[in-house]
Amino acid sequence: MYKKMMTAVLALTMVAVTACSSGAKEEPAKEAAAPLAMQNGKYEPAVQMSYLRAWNDDTKFKNGETAQSNVHTKWAKERLGIDLTTPWAVSVTNDAFYTKLRLSLSANEELPDIVSIRGDYNLVRELIESGKFADAGALFDKYASDTWKQASESAPEEWYPYMYEGQRYGIPIFDYAYNGDPVMFIREDWLKKLGLEEPKTIDELVAVMDAFTNQDPDGNGKKDTYGLTVGMKNALNTWMTESGWIFGMYNTMPGQWNEAEDGTLQYGSVQPGVKEGLATMKDWLSKGYLPKEAGVYDEIKAAELFTAGKAGIIVGPHWMPNWPIDDVKKNVDGATYKAIALPTGPTGESHHHGSGASNGVVLINKDMANPEVFFTYQNYLFDNFANPEVGSEFEHGFAQGYDYDIVDGKVVGEAEVKDGVSPLKYTITYDGARIPNLMMDTLAELATGKEPETPFEKNTSIANKPEVFAAAQVVVAHKDDAIKNKFTGAPTDTMKMKKDALDKLEKDTFSKIIYGQVGIEEFDAFVTKWKSMGGDEITAEVNEWFKTVN
């Protein structure tokens, strides 16, 4: 069953992928080359390593540098003797990168040594099933440094999406743990003006939202403020301006697979608590606590209500004071805000979605002559950059004059550097190297007033606003309240055929309930329809997968 579940993801591309993969699987991998010699920590002469990765539009360069030649590629060659080359550099805008890579795959073109991807999980599956990539897990076990392996051991579930026929074909790109766990940010000056306390329960929250909506907290004499801003265009349980926590007050989480008391996985959106959450959102919308346009607002548009001073509460990750919500101070004189814990629901519980500890994957070409070269590169970053030592080359950042500088004897961060840019965005793994638990633990300690001592602590202190420290402290204090998505495998057979239709049914039904176009009893009809349209089959397949990894 497991092997059957891990077949191709997209039916539309399956013919092309199969055509190119069948040939690839019949061709044996090239005989491994002899290990390369290193002198003084680098390959001499330099060895070439080709790679492909997506480039975001916010990746900036300076000094005439490009994706193909920059401070990072220069560093790799000078420090490690690795000559990095990329056959093409294409933006992710309008899925241009993913489209080009798919075309290369379907045309059976030669792929580079390393392919690293964020997003488009379906493309990752196509690449894995093409037969062109090595068992990366075996290579990781052989070549990864202890530091990198320890990072992996803290988040073993991040490997699950890249398992195929019992092997680990992709190495997860580790991110900071809890990086997406939400907290509540509230206008502190509005609370003081209206004589209110921070809400700790749902009843107290309703009282605060009512006051923020109806008692003119901005003092302009108009009824033009909202208690809470949310963006529902993309999802309820999303990455910013989200409303998943509302359902968390009723002990479930929509849009993901949650573990039930009996140890099985259940789809959150069809659980009884969602009905109560939808009724709550319908009530809040009807009373004007939420913007009527929430259904068409994406995450960024919804956040603009807060930064414009028109919403008193916003929910999202701890890093939001860095961007975008601190803009409220620029836009509104005297505006202040703070992070608080999410309120508890009727049963005294509070839950939120839990975020993973990875944000991409690295695939290694099975025909790469010396795959240890990639590990030389990434091991160095884990051992020296992820948590640098005093006096090391990465003590203050990646490159002076780029993401840090020293002005009058004081270290300043990227924001204060002339034409500052982040060379980490040029790396094969997008962020250099990250140890999952390091960031949140550090931020929480800084929130207690601890003086930064290590380079990581000092750099973290420079790069983040004090409000971020406080928000991280809230996240750490409530990390056990998180409900994590427990299904991280490849789409099942039935998902591939029916998930789009089920998702549309869910989104349309929930929107109609929240906007009062249908009664709350429509939720029960939705559950019945969801199950009969393939939901029951998907649930069985998901639990079959869960047995293989649990």
NUTORMAR-227665 format. One record per residue (C-alpha): x negated, y negated, z. Coordinates in nm, 3 decimals. Layout:
residues N
px: X, py: Y, pz: Z
...
***
This chain:
residues 550
px: 0.000, py: 0.000, pz: 0.000
px: -0.280, py: -0.237, pz: 0.089
px: -0.450, py: -0.188, pz: -0.247
px: -0.121, py: -0.245, pz: -0.421
px: -0.067, py: -0.570, pz: -0.235
px: -0.399, py: -0.708, pz: -0.345
px: -0.325, py: -0.706, pz: -0.718
px: -0.325, py: -1.019, pz: -0.935
px: -0.147, py: -1.326, pz: -0.811
px: -0.009, py: -1.509, pz: -1.111
px: 0.194, py: -1.313, pz: -1.361
px: 0.145, py: -1.577, pz: -1.628
px: -0.232, py: -1.546, pz: -1.618
px: -0.252, py: -1.175, pz: -1.551
px: -0.287, py: -1.066, pz: -1.912
px: -0.583, py: -1.294, pz: -1.972
px: -0.745, py: -1.207, pz: -1.641
px: -0.702, py: -0.835, pz: -1.697
px: -0.848, py: -0.864, pz: -2.043
px: -1.165, py: -1.019, pz: -1.915
px: -1.185, py: -0.826, pz: -1.590
px: -1.149, py: -0.480, pz: -1.739
px: -1.467, py: -0.531, pz: -1.935
px: -1.643, py: -0.686, pz: -1.638
px: -1.562, py: -0.393, pz: -1.413
px: -1.700, py: -0.142, pz: -1.661
px: -2.032, py: -0.324, pz: -1.683
px: -2.267, py: -0.233, pz: -1.397
px: -2.423, py: -0.517, pz: -1.205
px: -2.773, py: -0.607, pz: -1.310
px: -3.048, py: -0.434, pz: -1.120
px: -3.146, py: -0.642, pz: -0.819
px: -3.457, py: -0.850, pz: -0.870
px: -3.752, py: -0.832, pz: -0.639
px: -3.726, py: -1.065, pz: -0.337
px: -3.869, py: -1.409, pz: -0.401
px: -4.174, py: -1.524, pz: -0.212
px: -4.157, py: -1.834, pz: 0.006
px: -4.445, py: -2.055, pz: 0.113
px: -4.409, py: -2.307, pz: 0.394
px: -4.034, py: -2.252, pz: 0.405
px: -3.966, py: -2.306, pz: 0.035
px: -3.974, py: -2.120, pz: -0.293
px: -4.283, py: -2.194, pz: -0.498
px: -4.238, py: -2.232, pz: -0.785
px: -3.883, py: -2.361, pz: -0.743
px: -3.603, py: -2.115, pz: -0.820
px: -3.287, py: -2.220, pz: -0.999
px: -2.940, py: -2.166, pz: -0.851
px: -2.632, py: -2.259, pz: -1.055
px: -2.300, py: -2.341, pz: -0.894
px: -1.951, py: -2.473, pz: -0.958
px: -1.733, py: -2.665, pz: -0.718
px: -1.447, py: -2.911, pz: -0.742
px: -1.514, py: -3.282, pz: -0.707
px: -1.269, py: -3.515, pz: -0.536
px: -1.208, py: -3.864, pz: -0.667
px: -1.314, py: -4.011, pz: -0.332
px: -1.666, py: -3.869, pz: -0.373
px: -1.884, py: -4.172, pz: -0.437
px: -2.245, py: -4.202, pz: -0.557
px: -2.505, py: -4.477, pz: -0.531
px: -2.841, py: -4.567, pz: -0.682
px: -2.732, py: -4.434, pz: -1.022
px: -2.690, py: -4.080, pz: -0.890
px: -2.446, py: -3.825, pz: -1.029
px: -2.296, py: -3.489, pz: -0.938
px: -2.581, py: -3.323, pz: -1.124
px: -2.866, py: -3.532, pz: -0.976
px: -2.850, py: -3.696, pz: -0.636
px: -3.006, py: -3.719, pz: -0.292
px: -2.872, py: -3.373, pz: -0.206
px: -3.012, py: -3.194, pz: -0.512
px: -3.343, py: -3.373, pz: -0.456
px: -3.347, py: -3.256, pz: -0.094
px: -3.273, py: -2.894, pz: -0.190
px: -3.564, py: -2.887, pz: -0.433
px: -3.815, py: -3.065, pz: -0.211
px: -3.724, py: -2.893, pz: 0.115
px: -3.629, py: -2.543, pz: -0.002
px: -3.764, py: -2.510, pz: -0.355
px: -3.411, py: -2.457, pz: -0.488
px: -3.327, py: -2.629, pz: -0.814
px: -2.949, py: -2.677, pz: -0.803
px: -2.769, py: -2.698, pz: -1.135
px: -2.402, py: -2.723, pz: -1.221
px: -2.281, py: -2.655, pz: -1.576
px: -2.001, py: -2.907, pz: -1.544
px: -1.853, py: -3.144, pz: -1.287
px: -1.478, py: -3.197, pz: -1.309
px: -1.236, py: -3.372, pz: -1.075
px: -0.952, py: -3.194, pz: -0.897
px: -0.713, py: -3.466, pz: -1.021
px: -0.421, py: -3.311, pz: -1.207
px: -0.579, py: -2.970, pz: -1.138
px: -0.842, py: -3.038, pz: -1.407
px: -1.113, py: -2.837, pz: -1.230
px: -0.889, py: -2.536, pz: -1.169
px: -0.758, py: -2.542, pz: -1.526
px: -1.109, py: -2.551, pz: -1.674
px: -1.226, py: -2.269, pz: -1.449
px: -0.925, py: -2.058, pz: -1.545
px: -1.000, py: -2.112, pz: -1.911
px: -1.361, py: -2.005, pz: -1.855
px: -1.242, py: -1.694, pz: -1.679
px: -0.986, py: -1.598, pz: -1.943
px: -1.245, py: -1.654, pz: -2.219
px: -1.486, py: -1.423, pz: -2.034
px: -1.749, py: -1.696, pz: -2.028
px: -2.058, py: -1.651, pz: -1.813
px: -1.996, py: -1.795, pz: -1.468
px: -2.262, py: -1.954, pz: -1.245
px: -2.430, py: -1.789, pz: -0.947
px: -2.201, py: -1.954, pz: -0.694
px: -1.839, py: -2.070, pz: -0.717
px: -1.691, py: -2.254, pz: -0.420
px: -1.325, py: -2.351, pz: -0.410
px: -1.092, py: -2.548, pz: -0.189
px: -0.724, py: -2.516, pz: -0.264
px: -0.555, py: -2.308, pz: -0.536
px: -0.564, py: -1.982, pz: -0.350
px: -0.413, py: -1.805, pz: -0.651
px: -0.718, py: -1.893, pz: -0.859
px: -0.940, py: -1.747, pz: -0.588
px: -0.752, py: -1.419, pz: -0.615
px: -0.789, py: -1.419, pz: -0.993
px: -1.163, py: -1.467, pz: -0.960
px: -1.194, py: -1.194, pz: -0.698
px: -0.998, py: -0.948, pz: -0.910
px: -1.194, py: -1.033, pz: -1.225
px: -1.475, py: -0.797, pz: -1.128
px: -1.733, py: -1.071, pz: -1.174
px: -1.821, py: -1.125, pz: -0.809
px: -2.018, py: -0.936, pz: -0.548
px: -1.920, py: -0.795, pz: -0.210
px: -2.011, py: -1.117, pz: -0.034
px: -1.950, py: -0.967, pz: 0.309
px: -2.228, py: -0.714, pz: 0.263
px: -2.464, py: -0.991, pz: 0.151
px: -2.357, py: -1.202, pz: 0.448
px: -2.434, py: -0.919, pz: 0.688
px: -2.778, py: -0.877, pz: 0.530
px: -2.891, py: -1.237, pz: 0.482
px: -2.690, py: -1.479, pz: 0.701
px: -2.868, py: -1.639, pz: 0.997
px: -2.765, py: -1.577, pz: 1.357
px: -2.620, py: -1.928, pz: 1.382
px: -2.398, py: -1.872, pz: 1.080
px: -2.295, py: -1.527, pz: 1.203
px: -2.201, py: -1.666, pz: 1.544
px: -1.984, py: -1.927, pz: 1.373
px: -1.815, py: -1.647, pz: 1.180
px: -1.758, py: -1.439, pz: 1.492
px: -1.557, py: -1.723, pz: 1.645
px: -1.305, py: -1.706, pz: 1.359
px: -1.298, py: -1.351, pz: 1.211
px: -0.946, py: -1.396, pz: 1.072
px: -1.079, py: -1.648, pz: 0.820
px: -1.218, py: -1.355, pz: 0.616
px: -0.879, py: -1.189, pz: 0.567
px: -0.762, py: -1.380, pz: 0.256
px: -1.073, py: -1.270, pz: 0.065
px: -1.057, py: -0.898, pz: 0.135
px: -0.993, py: -0.675, pz: -0.165
px: -1.005, py: -0.296, pz: -0.174
px: -1.174, py: -0.288, pz: 0.163
px: -1.450, py: -0.538, pz: 0.082
px: -1.503, py: -0.906, pz: 0.164
px: -1.543, py: -1.078, pz: -0.171
px: -1.543, py: -1.434, pz: -0.043
px: -1.728, py: -1.608, pz: 0.240
px: -1.498, py: -1.854, pz: 0.419
px: -1.621, py: -2.213, pz: 0.434
px: -1.590, py: -2.277, pz: 0.805
px: -1.424, py: -2.594, pz: 0.928
px: -1.388, py: -2.739, pz: 1.274
px: -1.131, py: -2.543, pz: 1.478
px: -0.805, py: -2.717, pz: 1.576
px: -0.881, py: -2.983, pz: 1.315
px: -0.518, py: -2.990, pz: 1.202
px: -0.339, py: -2.930, pz: 1.533
px: -0.098, py: -3.222, pz: 1.587
px: -0.054, py: -3.465, pz: 1.873
px: 0.193, py: -3.749, pz: 1.919
px: 0.076, py: -4.108, pz: 1.868
px: 0.302, py: -4.371, pz: 2.021
px: 0.306, py: -4.750, pz: 2.021
px: 0.183, py: -4.829, pz: 2.370
px: 0.265, py: -5.201, pz: 2.339
px: 0.627, py: -5.118, pz: 2.251
px: 0.657, py: -4.897, pz: 2.559
px: 0.532, py: -5.178, pz: 2.781
px: 0.751, py: -5.440, pz: 2.616
px: 1.065, py: -5.234, pz: 2.667
px: 0.969, py: -5.107, pz: 3.012
px: 0.952, py: -4.743, pz: 2.909
px: 0.739, py: -4.450, pz: 3.023
px: 0.565, py: -4.202, pz: 2.796
px: 0.819, py: -3.932, pz: 2.702
px: 0.742, py: -3.587, pz: 2.836
px: 1.070, py: -3.410, pz: 2.758
px: 1.308, py: -3.410, pz: 2.463
px: 1.562, py: -3.615, pz: 2.659
px: 1.301, py: -3.876, pz: 2.745
px: 1.187, py: -3.877, pz: 2.380
px: 1.541, py: -3.944, pz: 2.259
px: 1.571, py: -4.236, pz: 2.502
px: 1.242, py: -4.385, pz: 2.374
px: 1.336, py: -4.337, pz: 2.008
px: 1.673, py: -4.500, pz: 2.068
px: 1.504, py: -4.801, pz: 2.227
px: 1.245, py: -4.825, pz: 1.949
px: 1.528, py: -4.817, pz: 1.694
px: 1.785, py: -5.043, pz: 1.858
px: 1.607, py: -5.280, pz: 2.098
px: 1.401, py: -5.481, pz: 1.848
px: 1.055, py: -5.376, pz: 1.972
px: 0.877, py: -5.586, pz: 1.708
px: 1.068, py: -5.897, pz: 1.816
px: 1.169, py: -6.018, pz: 1.471
px: 1.540, py: -6.026, pz: 1.545
px: 1.617, py: -5.759, pz: 1.284
px: 1.720, py: -5.395, pz: 1.311
px: 1.434, py: -5.270, pz: 1.094
px: 1.236, py: -5.029, pz: 1.310
px: 1.245, py: -4.652, pz: 1.356
px: 1.173, py: -4.435, pz: 1.653
px: 0.981, py: -4.173, pz: 1.456
px: 0.840, py: -4.149, pz: 1.105
px: 0.826, py: -3.816, pz: 0.924
px: 0.760, py: -3.713, pz: 0.566
px: 0.965, py: -3.419, pz: 0.440
px: 0.894, py: -3.431, pz: 0.067
px: 0.634, py: -3.153, pz: 0.072
px: 0.721, py: -2.960, pz: 0.388
px: 0.851, py: -2.991, pz: 0.742
px: 0.549, py: -2.818, pz: 0.890
px: 0.275, py: -3.014, pz: 0.715
px: -0.061, py: -3.185, pz: 0.774
px: 0.048, py: -3.535, pz: 0.880
px: 0.375, py: -3.715, pz: 0.970
px: 0.509, py: -3.367, pz: 1.030
px: 0.815, py: -3.234, pz: 1.208
px: 0.713, py: -2.873, pz: 1.278
px: 0.679, py: -2.958, pz: 1.647
px: 1.053, py: -3.034, pz: 1.661
px: 1.117, py: -2.667, pz: 1.587
px: 0.837, py: -2.580, pz: 1.826
px: 1.052, py: -2.718, pz: 2.105
px: 1.287, py: -2.430, pz: 2.021
px: 1.006, py: -2.172, pz: 2.022
px: 0.952, py: -2.115, pz: 1.652
px: 0.763, py: -2.264, pz: 1.357
px: 0.911, py: -2.283, pz: 1.005
px: 0.724, py: -2.221, pz: 0.682
px: 0.484, py: -1.963, pz: 0.824
px: 0.464, py: -1.609, pz: 0.960
px: 0.474, py: -1.589, pz: 1.339
px: 0.406, py: -1.296, pz: 1.566
px: 0.713, py: -1.172, pz: 1.753
px: 0.719, py: -1.022, pz: 2.101
px: 0.721, py: -0.671, pz: 1.954
px: 0.395, py: -0.740, pz: 1.765
px: 0.550, py: -0.764, pz: 1.420
px: 0.542, py: -1.069, pz: 1.195
px: 0.858, py: -1.268, pz: 1.131
px: 0.914, py: -1.554, pz: 0.890
px: 0.965, py: -1.861, pz: 1.104
px: 1.219, py: -2.036, pz: 0.883
px: 1.487, py: -1.769, pz: 0.939
px: 1.461, py: -1.758, pz: 1.318
px: 1.744, py: -1.891, pz: 1.543
px: 1.530, py: -2.174, pz: 1.678
px: 1.516, py: -2.331, pz: 1.333
px: 1.893, py: -2.376, pz: 1.339
px: 1.860, py: -2.578, pz: 1.659
px: 1.570, py: -2.778, pz: 1.516
px: 1.769, py: -2.865, pz: 1.203
px: 2.065, py: -2.975, pz: 1.414
px: 1.831, py: -3.198, pz: 1.613
px: 1.682, py: -3.358, pz: 1.302
px: 2.031, py: -3.411, pz: 1.158
px: 2.133, py: -3.589, pz: 1.477
px: 1.822, py: -3.808, pz: 1.484
px: 1.861, py: -3.904, pz: 1.119
px: 2.227, py: -3.993, pz: 1.163
px: 2.138, py: -4.222, pz: 1.455
px: 1.868, py: -4.402, pz: 1.258
px: 1.575, py: -4.271, pz: 1.460
px: 1.423, py: -4.137, pz: 1.137
px: 1.401, py: -4.328, pz: 0.807
px: 1.673, py: -4.233, pz: 0.559
px: 1.399, py: -4.200, pz: 0.295
px: 1.215, py: -3.928, pz: 0.493
px: 1.327, py: -3.667, pz: 0.243
px: 1.135, py: -3.834, pz: -0.041
px: 0.840, py: -3.957, pz: 0.167
px: 0.516, py: -3.763, pz: 0.142
px: 0.271, py: -3.764, pz: 0.432
px: 0.091, py: -4.082, pz: 0.332
px: 0.404, py: -4.280, pz: 0.249
px: 0.561, py: -4.187, pz: 0.582
px: 0.245, py: -4.295, pz: 0.765
px: 0.274, py: -4.641, pz: 0.608
px: 0.581, py: -4.707, pz: 0.825
px: 0.364, py: -4.670, pz: 1.132
px: 0.072, py: -4.874, pz: 0.999
px: 0.315, py: -5.148, pz: 0.891
px: 0.451, py: -5.169, pz: 1.244
px: 0.795, py: -5.033, pz: 1.157
px: 0.783, py: -4.696, pz: 1.336
px: 0.694, py: -4.636, pz: 1.698
px: 0.592, py: -4.269, pz: 1.685
px: 0.394, py: -4.057, pz: 1.441
px: 0.272, py: -3.698, pz: 1.477
px: -0.042, py: -3.558, pz: 1.320
px: -0.406, py: -3.452, pz: 1.373
px: -0.639, py: -3.603, pz: 1.631
px: -0.848, py: -3.779, pz: 1.364
px: -0.569, py: -4.008, pz: 1.246
px: -0.706, py: -4.311, pz: 1.436
px: -1.002, py: -4.298, pz: 1.196
px: -0.752, py: -4.296, pz: 0.910
px: -0.486, py: -4.420, pz: 0.858
px: -0.305, py: -4.530, pz: 1.172
px: -0.560, py: -4.777, pz: 1.310
px: -0.448, py: -5.011, pz: 1.033
px: -0.151, py: -5.100, pz: 1.251
px: -0.392, py: -5.313, pz: 1.457
px: -0.487, py: -5.506, pz: 1.145
px: -0.127, py: -5.549, pz: 1.033
px: 0.037, py: -5.630, pz: 1.367
px: -0.109, py: -5.869, pz: 1.624
px: -0.144, py: -5.704, pz: 1.962
px: -0.048, py: -5.356, pz: 1.844
px: -0.185, py: -5.070, pz: 2.053
px: -0.117, py: -4.698, pz: 2.043
px: -0.223, py: -4.386, pz: 2.228
px: -0.216, py: -4.009, pz: 2.191
px: 0.015, py: -3.812, pz: 2.417
px: 0.121, py: -3.449, pz: 2.446
px: 0.416, py: -3.332, pz: 2.240
px: 0.735, py: -3.333, pz: 2.448
px: 0.886, py: -3.014, pz: 2.584
px: 1.217, py: -2.878, pz: 2.461
px: 1.528, py: -2.756, pz: 2.644
px: 1.348, py: -2.452, pz: 2.787
px: 1.053, py: -2.656, pz: 2.907
px: 0.821, py: -2.536, pz: 2.630
px: 0.631, py: -2.723, pz: 2.362
px: 0.476, py: -2.566, pz: 2.054
px: 0.306, py: -2.686, pz: 1.738
px: 0.149, py: -2.523, pz: 1.435
px: -0.206, py: -2.404, pz: 1.484
px: -0.464, py: -2.479, pz: 1.221
px: -0.727, py: -2.241, pz: 1.091
px: -1.103, py: -2.275, pz: 1.104
px: -1.185, py: -2.268, pz: 0.734
px: -1.106, py: -2.483, pz: 0.433
px: -1.239, py: -2.300, pz: 0.130
px: -1.438, py: -2.004, pz: 0.005
px: -1.770, py: -1.918, pz: -0.157
px: -1.789, py: -1.645, pz: -0.422
px: -2.122, py: -1.496, pz: -0.533
px: -2.171, py: -1.376, pz: -0.890
px: -2.247, py: -1.003, pz: -0.893
px: -2.513, py: -1.071, pz: -1.158
px: -2.699, py: -1.327, pz: -0.948
px: -3.056, py: -1.198, pz: -0.956
px: -3.149, py: -1.316, pz: -0.607
px: -2.839, py: -1.383, pz: -0.395
px: -3.063, py: -1.442, pz: -0.094
px: -3.138, py: -1.786, pz: -0.242
px: -2.787, py: -1.905, pz: -0.153
px: -2.834, py: -1.781, pz: 0.202
px: -3.168, py: -1.960, pz: 0.227
px: -2.979, py: -2.279, pz: 0.139
px: -2.680, py: -2.230, pz: 0.368
px: -2.878, py: -2.078, pz: 0.657
px: -3.094, py: -2.389, pz: 0.663
px: -2.789, py: -2.611, pz: 0.693
px: -2.637, py: -2.400, pz: 0.971
px: -2.965, py: -2.375, pz: 1.160
px: -3.072, py: -2.737, pz: 1.120
px: -2.778, py: -2.959, pz: 1.025
px: -2.468, py: -2.813, pz: 1.197
px: -2.602, py: -2.898, pz: 1.544
px: -2.936, py: -3.074, pz: 1.492
px: -3.212, py: -3.114, pz: 1.748
px: -3.370, py: -3.437, pz: 1.866
px: -3.641, py: -3.547, pz: 1.625
px: -3.520, py: -3.323, pz: 1.342
px: -3.463, py: -3.444, pz: 0.988
px: -3.086, py: -3.444, pz: 1.043
px: -3.092, py: -3.610, pz: 1.384
px: -2.887, py: -3.910, pz: 1.268
px: -2.720, py: -3.773, pz: 0.953
px: -2.806, py: -3.625, pz: 0.618
px: -2.995, py: -3.909, pz: 0.451
px: -3.098, py: -4.255, pz: 0.568
px: -2.945, py: -4.529, pz: 0.361
px: -2.655, py: -4.303, pz: 0.266
px: -2.454, py: -4.180, pz: 0.564
px: -2.659, py: -4.359, pz: 0.830
px: -2.920, py: -4.627, pz: 0.869
px: -3.130, py: -4.785, pz: 1.141
px: -3.068, py: -5.158, pz: 1.182
px: -3.270, py: -5.353, pz: 1.439
px: -3.360, py: -5.027, pz: 1.605
px: -2.997, py: -4.914, pz: 1.630
px: -2.847, py: -4.621, pz: 1.443
px: -2.535, py: -4.714, pz: 1.246
px: -2.293, py: -4.483, pz: 1.070
px: -2.182, py: -4.459, pz: 0.709
px: -1.917, py: -4.730, pz: 0.746
px: -2.184, py: -4.986, pz: 0.837
px: -2.437, py: -4.883, pz: 0.572
px: -2.451, py: -5.100, pz: 0.262
px: -2.269, py: -4.901, pz: -0.007
px: -2.256, py: -4.612, pz: 0.238
px: -2.169, py: -4.268, pz: 0.099
px: -2.169, py: -3.917, pz: 0.242
px: -2.416, py: -3.675, pz: 0.079
px: -2.233, py: -3.393, pz: 0.258
px: -1.962, py: -3.430, pz: -0.006
px: -2.221, py: -3.322, pz: -0.264
px: -2.307, py: -2.994, pz: -0.093
px: -2.199, py: -2.657, pz: -0.229
px: -1.973, py: -2.607, pz: 0.073
px: -1.834, py: -2.962, pz: 0.068
px: -1.932, py: -3.049, pz: 0.428
px: -2.278, py: -2.901, pz: 0.469
px: -2.217, py: -2.659, pz: 0.757
px: -1.969, py: -2.665, pz: 1.044
px: -1.956, py: -2.462, pz: 1.365
px: -1.581, py: -2.418, pz: 1.436
px: -1.554, py: -2.501, pz: 1.808
px: -1.830, py: -2.761, pz: 1.827
px: -1.643, py: -3.074, pz: 1.719
px: -1.331, py: -3.050, pz: 1.934
px: -1.524, py: -2.948, pz: 2.245
px: -1.760, py: -3.242, pz: 2.192
px: -1.480, py: -3.494, pz: 2.137
px: -1.296, py: -3.374, pz: 2.446
px: -1.611, py: -3.412, pz: 2.657
px: -1.672, py: -3.762, pz: 2.522
px: -1.314, py: -3.850, pz: 2.620
px: -1.405, py: -3.787, pz: 2.985
px: -1.672, py: -4.058, pz: 2.968
px: -1.964, py: -3.821, pz: 2.919
px: -2.263, py: -4.001, pz: 2.773
px: -2.363, py: -3.851, pz: 2.438
px: -2.698, py: -3.673, pz: 2.467
px: -2.753, py: -3.439, pz: 2.174
px: -2.776, py: -3.570, pz: 1.816
px: -2.440, py: -3.412, pz: 1.737
px: -2.279, py: -3.583, pz: 2.033
px: -2.435, py: -3.917, pz: 1.940
px: -2.336, py: -3.889, pz: 1.574
px: -1.985, py: -3.785, pz: 1.670
px: -1.959, py: -4.080, pz: 1.906
px: -2.069, py: -4.321, pz: 1.632
px: -1.840, py: -4.174, pz: 1.366
px: -1.514, py: -4.173, pz: 1.565
px: -1.295, py: -4.429, pz: 1.734
px: -1.226, py: -4.394, pz: 2.109
px: -0.864, py: -4.308, pz: 2.031
px: -0.990, py: -3.998, pz: 1.850
px: -1.167, py: -3.880, pz: 2.167
px: -0.847, py: -3.916, pz: 2.366
px: -0.641, py: -3.737, pz: 2.102
px: -0.889, py: -3.449, pz: 2.092
px: -0.861, py: -3.417, pz: 2.467
px: -0.484, py: -3.371, pz: 2.426
px: -0.541, py: -3.107, pz: 2.157
px: -0.780, py: -2.907, pz: 2.375
px: -0.548, py: -2.929, pz: 2.676
px: -0.260, py: -2.787, pz: 2.471
px: -0.440, py: -2.551, pz: 2.232
px: -0.258, py: -2.252, pz: 2.385
px: 0.074, py: -2.404, pz: 2.275
px: -0.017, py: -2.353, pz: 1.910
px: 0.174, py: -2.107, pz: 1.693
px: -0.064, py: -1.989, pz: 1.423
px: 0.034, py: -1.853, pz: 1.086
px: -0.056, py: -1.487, pz: 1.120
px: -0.026, py: -1.395, pz: 0.752
px: -0.343, py: -1.499, pz: 0.571
px: -0.359, py: -1.227, pz: 0.310
px: -0.298, py: -1.233, pz: -0.063
px: 0.061, py: -1.289, pz: -0.182
px: 0.248, py: -0.961, pz: -0.173
px: 0.410, py: -0.802, pz: -0.479
px: 0.753, py: -0.942, pz: -0.394
px: 0.611, py: -1.284, pz: -0.303
px: 0.463, py: -1.313, pz: -0.649
px: 0.801, py: -1.251, pz: -0.805
px: 1.042, py: -1.420, pz: -0.567
px: 0.866, py: -1.665, pz: -0.333
px: 0.924, py: -1.972, pz: -0.554
px: 1.298, py: -1.908, pz: -0.560
px: 1.307, py: -1.845, pz: -0.186
px: 1.109, py: -2.161, pz: -0.113
px: 1.349, py: -2.367, pz: -0.325
px: 1.647, py: -2.215, pz: -0.146
px: 1.491, py: -2.301, pz: 0.190
px: 1.397, py: -2.657, pz: 0.099
px: 1.735, py: -2.738, pz: -0.055
px: 1.932, py: -2.587, pz: 0.232
px: 1.732, py: -2.755, pz: 0.505
px: 1.750, py: -3.093, pz: 0.332
px: 2.128, py: -3.068, pz: 0.291
px: 2.169, py: -2.977, pz: 0.658
px: 1.947, py: -3.261, pz: 0.782
px: 2.126, py: -3.513, pz: 0.560
px: 2.471, py: -3.389, pz: 0.665
px: 2.571, py: -3.274, pz: 0.317
px: 2.659, py: -2.932, pz: 0.459
px: 2.738, py: -2.813, pz: 0.808
px: 2.485, py: -2.649, pz: 1.040
px: 2.665, py: -2.317, pz: 0.985
px: 2.509, py: -2.317, pz: 0.638
px: 2.187, py: -2.201, pz: 0.808
px: 2.342, py: -1.860, pz: 0.877
px: 2.440, py: -1.824, pz: 0.512
px: 2.086, py: -1.922, pz: 0.415
px: 1.936, py: -1.649, pz: 0.633
px: 2.162, py: -1.386, pz: 0.480
px: 2.081, py: -1.503, pz: 0.128
px: 1.706, py: -1.526, pz: 0.201
px: 1.697, py: -1.167, pz: 0.318
px: 1.898, py: -1.033, pz: 0.024
px: 1.694, py: -1.227, pz: -0.234
px: 1.372, py: -1.052, pz: -0.137
px: 1.300, py: -1.174, pz: 0.213
px: 1.342, py: -0.833, pz: 0.371
px: 1.103, py: -0.676, pz: 0.118
px: 0.848, py: -0.951, pz: 0.177
px: 0.875, py: -0.904, pz: 0.553
px: 0.804, py: -0.532, pz: 0.517
px: 0.505, py: -0.600, pz: 0.290
px: 0.365, py: -0.865, pz: 0.523
px: 0.384, py: -0.628, pz: 0.818
px: 0.220, py: -0.351, pz: 0.617
px: -0.069, py: -0.591, pz: 0.555
px: -0.076, py: -0.694, pz: 0.922
px: -0.136, py: -0.334, pz: 1.026
px: -0.454, py: -0.325, pz: 0.815
px: -0.616, py: -0.626, pz: 0.986
px: -0.469, py: -0.620, pz: 1.336
***
